[in-house]
Amino acid sequence: MNNIKALREKVGISQTEMSKRLGITNDYLCMIENNRRSPSLKLSMALAAELKVTLDELFFTKKTNKMFIN
């Protein structure tokens, strides 16, 4: 599990718009958000930059400081 979908929705960016900004398909972003694919470090960094968050905020819970694992 990751925080990508929740963070994207929080800032009001559609999945289609985010995938265009990242240069990936909408289907691939959907797979990442639904934990069927793991983004590369480069893509993770691009996601964090677009959402204006840290990598930790993308992949770790704040309450437990545990990493989301598929």
Backbone as XML, in Angstrom:
<?xml version="1.0"?>
<chain id="A" units="angstrom">
  <residue number="1" name="MET">
    <atom name="N" x="0.839" y="-1.171" z="0.000"/>
    <atom name="CA" x="0.000" y="0.000" z="0.000"/>
    <atom name="C" x="0.890" y="1.242" z="0.000"/>
  </residue>
  <residue number="2" name="ASN">
    <atom name="N" x="0.430" y="2.295" z="-0.642"/>
    <atom name="CA" x="1.145" y="3.563" z="-0.650"/>
    <atom name="C" x="0.145" y="4.699" z="-0.506"/>
  </residue>
  <residue number="3" name="ASN">
    <atom name="N" x="0.651" y="5.888" z="-0.373"/>
    <atom name="CA" x="-0.186" y="7.077" z="-0.176"/>
    <atom name="C" x="-0.428" y="7.866" z="-1.459"/>
  </residue>
  <residue number="4" name="ILE">
    <atom name="N" x="0.009" y="7.369" z="-2.580"/>
    <atom name="CA" x="0.006" y="8.145" z="-3.817"/>
    <atom name="C" x="-1.390" y="8.614" z="-4.209"/>
  </residue>
  <residue number="5" name="LYS">
    <atom name="N" x="-2.345" y="7.710" z="-4.239"/>
    <atom name="CA" x="-3.701" y="8.082" z="-4.658"/>
    <atom name="C" x="-4.291" y="9.125" z="-3.712"/>
  </residue>
  <residue number="6" name="ALA">
    <atom name="N" x="-4.163" y="8.896" z="-2.419"/>
    <atom name="CA" x="-4.722" y="9.839" z="-1.440"/>
    <atom name="C" x="-4.070" y="11.212" z="-1.573"/>
  </residue>
  <residue number="7" name="LEU">
    <atom name="N" x="-2.762" y="11.247" z="-1.746"/>
    <atom name="CA" x="-2.058" y="12.523" z="-1.885"/>
    <atom name="C" x="-2.454" y="13.226" z="-3.183"/>
  </residue>
  <residue number="8" name="ARG">
    <atom name="N" x="-2.592" y="12.452" z="-4.260"/>
    <atom name="CA" x="-2.987" y="13.032" z="-5.554"/>
    <atom name="C" x="-4.393" y="13.630" z="-5.446"/>
  </residue>
  <residue number="9" name="GLU">
    <atom name="N" x="-5.300" y="12.881" z="-4.838"/>
    <atom name="CA" x="-6.664" y="13.377" z="-4.690"/>
    <atom name="C" x="-6.731" y="14.586" z="-3.761"/>
  </residue>
  <residue number="10" name="LYS">
    <atom name="N" x="-5.889" y="14.598" z="-2.745"/>
    <atom name="CA" x="-5.863" y="15.719" z="-1.795"/>
    <atom name="C" x="-5.516" y="17.035" z="-2.487"/>
  </residue>
  <residue number="11" name="VAL">
    <atom name="N" x="-4.602" y="16.981" z="-3.471"/>
    <atom name="CA" x="-4.228" y="18.208" z="-4.178"/>
    <atom name="C" x="-5.110" y="18.472" z="-5.399"/>
  </residue>
  <residue number="12" name="GLY">
    <atom name="N" x="-6.051" y="17.561" z="-5.667"/>
    <atom name="CA" x="-7.023" y="17.788" z="-6.733"/>
    <atom name="C" x="-6.530" y="17.564" z="-8.141"/>
  </residue>
  <residue number="13" name="ILE">
    <atom name="N" x="-5.590" y="16.633" z="-8.303"/>
    <atom name="CA" x="-5.086" y="16.309" z="-9.636"/>
    <atom name="C" x="-5.698" y="14.978" z="-10.069"/>
  </residue>
  <residue number="14" name="SER">
    <atom name="N" x="-6.270" y="14.950" z="-11.257"/>
    <atom name="CA" x="-6.862" y="13.702" z="-11.750"/>
    <atom name="C" x="-5.761" y="12.707" z="-12.098"/>
  </residue>
  <residue number="15" name="GLN">
    <atom name="N" x="-6.141" y="11.451" z="-12.152"/>
    <atom name="CA" x="-5.190" y="10.405" z="-12.522"/>
    <atom name="C" x="-4.672" y="10.641" z="-13.946"/>
  </residue>
  <residue number="16" name="THR">
    <atom name="N" x="-5.555" y="11.065" z="-14.825"/>
    <atom name="CA" x="-5.160" y="11.340" z="-16.212"/>
    <atom name="C" x="-4.146" y="12.477" z="-16.278"/>
  </residue>
  <residue number="17" name="GLU">
    <atom name="N" x="-4.407" y="13.553" z="-15.554"/>
    <atom name="CA" x="-3.489" y="14.691" z="-15.546"/>
    <atom name="C" x="-2.142" y="14.297" z="-14.954"/>
  </residue>
  <residue number="18" name="MET">
    <atom name="N" x="-2.156" y="13.552" z="-13.853"/>
    <atom name="CA" x="-0.900" y="13.149" z="-13.228"/>
    <atom name="C" x="-0.090" y="12.250" z="-14.157"/>
  </residue>
  <residue number="19" name="SER">
    <atom name="N" x="-0.748" y="11.326" z="-14.816"/>
    <atom name="CA" x="-0.014" y="10.440" z="-15.719"/>
    <atom name="C" x="0.601" y="11.228" z="-16.876"/>
  </residue>
  <residue number="20" name="LYS">
    <atom name="N" x="-0.105" y="12.243" z="-17.371"/>
    <atom name="CA" x="0.448" y="13.093" z="-18.431"/>
    <atom name="C" x="1.678" y="13.847" z="-17.926"/>
  </residue>
  <residue number="21" name="ARG">
    <atom name="N" x="1.594" y="14.408" z="-16.722"/>
    <atom name="CA" x="2.721" y="15.149" z="-16.151"/>
    <atom name="C" x="3.955" y="14.265" z="-15.976"/>
  </residue>
  <residue number="22" name="LEU">
    <atom name="N" x="3.701" y="12.993" z="-15.652"/>
    <atom name="CA" x="4.805" y="12.063" z="-15.393"/>
    <atom name="C" x="5.312" y="11.371" z="-16.659"/>
  </residue>
  <residue number="23" name="GLY">
    <atom name="N" x="4.545" y="11.473" z="-17.742"/>
    <atom name="CA" x="4.941" y="10.824" z="-18.989"/>
    <atom name="C" x="4.741" y="9.318" z="-18.961"/>
  </residue>
  <residue number="24" name="ILE">
    <atom name="N" x="3.718" y="8.872" z="-18.229"/>
    <atom name="CA" x="3.385" y="7.455" z="-18.167"/>
    <atom name="C" x="1.924" y="7.290" z="-18.545"/>
  </residue>
  <residue number="25" name="THR">
    <atom name="N" x="1.511" y="6.062" z="-18.791"/>
    <atom name="CA" x="0.115" y="5.840" z="-19.146"/>
    <atom name="C" x="-0.763" y="5.908" z="-17.900"/>
  </residue>
  <residue number="26" name="ASN">
    <atom name="N" x="-2.015" y="6.218" z="-18.128"/>
    <atom name="CA" x="-2.992" y="6.236" z="-17.047"/>
    <atom name="C" x="-3.105" y="4.845" z="-16.413"/>
  </residue>
  <residue number="27" name="ASP">
    <atom name="N" x="-3.051" y="3.811" z="-17.255"/>
    <atom name="CA" x="-3.139" y="2.437" z="-16.752"/>
    <atom name="C" x="-1.977" y="2.117" z="-15.814"/>
  </residue>
  <residue number="28" name="TYR">
    <atom name="N" x="-0.779" y="2.572" z="-16.167"/>
    <atom name="CA" x="0.388" y="2.296" z="-15.322"/>
    <atom name="C" x="0.260" y="3.014" z="-13.975"/>
  </residue>
  <residue number="29" name="LEU">
    <atom name="N" x="-0.180" y="4.264" z="-13.994"/>
    <atom name="CA" x="-0.384" y="4.995" z="-12.737"/>
    <atom name="C" x="-1.440" y="4.292" z="-11.886"/>
  </residue>
  <residue number="30" name="CYS">
    <atom name="N" x="-2.488" y="3.797" z="-12.509"/>
    <atom name="CA" x="-3.520" y="3.055" z="-11.788"/>
    <atom name="C" x="-2.920" y="1.823" z="-11.126"/>
  </residue>
  <residue number="31" name="MET">
    <atom name="N" x="-2.074" y="1.098" z="-11.834"/>
    <atom name="CA" x="-1.436" y="-0.093" z="-11.262"/>
    <atom name="C" x="-0.545" y="0.273" z="-10.077"/>
  </residue>
  <residue number="32" name="ILE">
    <atom name="N" x="0.157" y="1.392" z="-10.175"/>
    <atom name="CA" x="1.011" y="1.840" z="-9.063"/>
    <atom name="C" x="0.148" y="2.187" z="-7.860"/>
  </residue>
  <residue number="33" name="GLU">
    <atom name="N" x="-0.907" y="2.961" z="-8.094"/>
    <atom name="CA" x="-1.778" y="3.371" z="-6.996"/>
    <atom name="C" x="-2.472" y="2.185" z="-6.322"/>
  </residue>
  <residue number="34" name="ASN">
    <atom name="N" x="-2.700" y="1.129" z="-7.084"/>
    <atom name="CA" x="-3.369" y="-0.058" z="-6.553"/>
    <atom name="C" x="-2.389" y="-1.170" z="-6.175"/>
  </residue>
  <residue number="35" name="ASN">
    <atom name="N" x="-1.120" y="-0.804" z="-6.067"/>
    <atom name="CA" x="-0.074" y="-1.712" z="-5.596"/>
    <atom name="C" x="0.111" y="-2.964" z="-6.443"/>
  </residue>
  <residue number="36" name="ARG">
    <atom name="N" x="-0.160" y="-2.831" z="-7.733"/>
    <atom name="CA" x="0.108" y="-3.939" z="-8.648"/>
    <atom name="C" x="1.449" y="-3.768" z="-9.336"/>
  </residue>
  <residue number="37" name="ARG">
    <atom name="N" x="2.018" y="-2.566" z="-9.259"/>
    <atom name="CA" x="3.355" y="-2.270" z="-9.774"/>
    <atom name="C" x="4.034" y="-1.337" z="-8.796"/>
  </residue>
  <residue number="38" name="SER">
    <atom name="N" x="5.351" y="-1.433" z="-8.738"/>
    <atom name="CA" x="6.141" y="-0.527" z="-7.900"/>
    <atom name="C" x="6.857" y="0.466" z="-8.804"/>
  </residue>
  <residue number="39" name="PRO">
    <atom name="N" x="6.774" y="1.747" z="-8.487"/>
    <atom name="CA" x="7.455" y="2.738" z="-9.333"/>
    <atom name="C" x="8.964" y="2.680" z="-9.120"/>
  </residue>
  <residue number="40" name="SER">
    <atom name="N" x="9.693" y="3.022" z="-10.147"/>
    <atom name="CA" x="11.146" y="3.129" z="-10.028"/>
    <atom name="C" x="11.482" y="4.296" z="-9.105"/>
  </residue>
  <residue number="41" name="LEU">
    <atom name="N" x="12.723" y="4.377" z="-8.694"/>
    <atom name="CA" x="13.146" y="5.497" z="-7.853"/>
    <atom name="C" x="12.958" y="6.812" z="-8.600"/>
  </residue>
  <residue number="42" name="LYS">
    <atom name="N" x="13.320" y="6.827" z="-9.874"/>
    <atom name="CA" x="13.167" y="8.046" z="-10.684"/>
    <atom name="C" x="11.703" y="8.484" z="-10.744"/>
  </residue>
  <residue number="43" name="LEU">
    <atom name="N" x="10.794" y="7.536" z="-10.977"/>
    <atom name="CA" x="9.372" y="7.859" z="-11.043"/>
    <atom name="C" x="8.857" y="8.258" z="-9.666"/>
  </residue>
  <residue number="44" name="SER">
    <atom name="N" x="9.331" y="7.591" z="-8.629"/>
    <atom name="CA" x="8.931" y="7.950" z="-7.261"/>
    <atom name="C" x="9.329" y="9.382" z="-6.943"/>
  </residue>
  <residue number="45" name="MET">
    <atom name="N" x="10.519" y="9.763" z="-7.354"/>
    <atom name="CA" x="10.993" y="11.131" z="-7.118"/>
    <atom name="C" x="10.151" y="12.138" z="-7.906"/>
  </residue>
  <residue number="46" name="ALA">
    <atom name="N" x="9.766" y="11.777" z="-9.116"/>
    <atom name="CA" x="8.919" y="12.654" z="-9.923"/>
    <atom name="C" x="7.532" y="12.796" z="-9.292"/>
  </residue>
  <residue number="47" name="LEU">
    <atom name="N" x="6.993" y="11.683" z="-8.798"/>
    <atom name="CA" x="5.703" y="11.729" z="-8.098"/>
    <atom name="C" x="5.775" y="12.639" z="-6.886"/>
  </residue>
  <residue number="48" name="ALA">
    <atom name="N" x="6.815" y="12.472" z="-6.083"/>
    <atom name="CA" x="6.985" y="13.297" z="-4.888"/>
    <atom name="C" x="7.082" y="14.774" z="-5.262"/>
  </residue>
  <residue number="49" name="ALA">
    <atom name="N" x="7.811" y="15.081" z="-6.320"/>
    <atom name="CA" x="7.962" y="16.468" z="-6.758"/>
    <atom name="C" x="6.616" y="17.043" z="-7.211"/>
  </residue>
  <residue number="50" name="GLU">
    <atom name="N" x="5.863" y="16.277" z="-7.988"/>
    <atom name="CA" x="4.550" y="16.741" z="-8.461"/>
    <atom name="C" x="3.589" y="16.976" z="-7.304"/>
  </residue>
  <residue number="51" name="LEU">
    <atom name="N" x="3.669" y="16.112" z="-6.291"/>
    <atom name="CA" x="2.752" y="16.210" z="-5.153"/>
    <atom name="C" x="3.295" y="17.087" z="-4.031"/>
  </residue>
  <residue number="52" name="LYS">
    <atom name="N" x="4.543" y="17.551" z="-4.219"/>
    <atom name="CA" x="5.204" y="18.423" z="-3.231"/>
    <atom name="C" x="5.276" y="17.761" z="-1.849"/>
  </residue>
  <residue number="53" name="VAL">
    <atom name="N" x="5.705" y="16.488" z="-1.856"/>
    <atom name="CA" x="5.890" y="15.724" z="-0.628"/>
    <atom name="C" x="7.237" y="15.010" z="-0.688"/>
  </residue>
  <residue number="54" name="THR">
    <atom name="N" x="7.626" y="14.416" z="0.413"/>
    <atom name="CA" x="8.859" y="13.640" z="0.448"/>
    <atom name="C" x="8.567" y="12.203" z="0.030"/>
  </residue>
  <residue number="55" name="LEU">
    <atom name="N" x="9.626" y="11.456" z="-0.268"/>
    <atom name="CA" x="9.451" y="10.036" z="-0.570"/>
    <atom name="C" x="8.862" y="9.304" z="0.630"/>
  </residue>
  <residue number="56" name="ASP">
    <atom name="N" x="9.268" y="9.710" z="1.824"/>
    <atom name="CA" x="8.708" y="9.094" z="3.032"/>
    <atom name="C" x="7.197" y="9.256" z="3.077"/>
  </residue>
  <residue number="57" name="GLU">
    <atom name="N" x="6.712" y="10.427" z="2.711"/>
    <atom name="CA" x="5.270" y="10.671" z="2.736"/>
    <atom name="C" x="4.530" y="9.840" z="1.693"/>
  </residue>
  <residue number="58" name="LEU">
    <atom name="N" x="5.211" y="9.477" z="0.600"/>
    <atom name="CA" x="4.587" y="8.632" z="-0.421"/>
    <atom name="C" x="4.429" y="7.197" z="0.056"/>
  </residue>
  <residue number="59" name="PHE">
    <atom name="N" x="5.421" y="6.705" z="0.811"/>
    <atom name="CA" x="5.482" y="5.275" z="1.083"/>
    <atom name="C" x="5.430" y="4.849" z="2.549"/>
  </residue>
  <residue number="60" name="PHE">
    <atom name="N" x="5.420" y="5.777" z="3.484"/>
    <atom name="CA" x="5.394" y="5.420" z="4.893"/>
    <atom name="C" x="4.172" y="6.028" z="5.571"/>
  </residue>
  <residue number="61" name="THR">
    <atom name="N" x="3.643" y="5.315" z="6.552"/>
    <atom name="CA" x="2.551" y="5.877" z="7.343"/>
    <atom name="C" x="3.145" y="6.771" z="8.414"/>
  </residue>
  <residue number="62" name="LYS">
    <atom name="N" x="2.452" y="7.819" z="8.746"/>
    <atom name="CA" x="2.937" y="8.728" z="9.794"/>
    <atom name="C" x="2.704" y="8.148" z="11.182"/>
  </residue>
  <residue number="63" name="LYS">
    <atom name="N" x="1.608" y="7.451" z="11.366"/>
    <atom name="CA" x="1.267" y="6.931" z="12.684"/>
    <atom name="C" x="2.249" y="5.894" z="13.184"/>
  </residue>
  <residue number="64" name="THR">
    <atom name="N" x="2.668" y="5.014" z="12.290"/>
    <atom name="CA" x="3.509" y="3.896" z="12.731"/>
    <atom name="C" x="4.942" y="3.987" z="12.244"/>
  </residue>
  <residue number="65" name="ASN">
    <atom name="N" x="5.211" y="4.897" z="11.310"/>
    <atom name="CA" x="6.521" y="4.983" z="10.671"/>
    <atom name="C" x="6.916" y="3.673" z="9.997"/>
  </residue>
  <residue number="66" name="LYS">
    <atom name="N" x="5.937" y="2.887" z="9.617"/>
    <atom name="CA" x="6.198" y="1.635" z="8.916"/>
    <atom name="C" x="6.001" y="1.837" z="7.439"/>
  </residue>
  <residue number="67" name="MET">
    <atom name="N" x="6.817" y="1.127" z="6.684"/>
    <atom name="CA" x="6.732" y="1.203" z="5.239"/>
    <atom name="C" x="5.545" y="0.379" z="4.757"/>
  </residue>
  <residue number="68" name="PHE">
    <atom name="N" x="4.816" y="0.910" z="3.769"/>
    <atom name="CA" x="3.757" y="0.133" z="3.141"/>
    <atom name="C" x="4.420" y="-0.966" z="2.329"/>
  </residue>
  <residue number="69" name="ILE">
    <atom name="N" x="3.970" y="-2.173" z="2.484"/>
    <atom name="CA" x="4.522" y="-3.309" z="1.748"/>
    <atom name="C" x="3.386" y="-3.960" z="0.984"/>
  </residue>
  <residue number="70" name="ASN">
    <atom name="N" x="3.663" y="-4.289" z="-0.278"/>
    <atom name="CA" x="2.641" y="-4.957" z="-1.104"/>
    <atom name="C" x="2.295" y="-6.295" z="-0.523"/>
  </residue>
</chain>
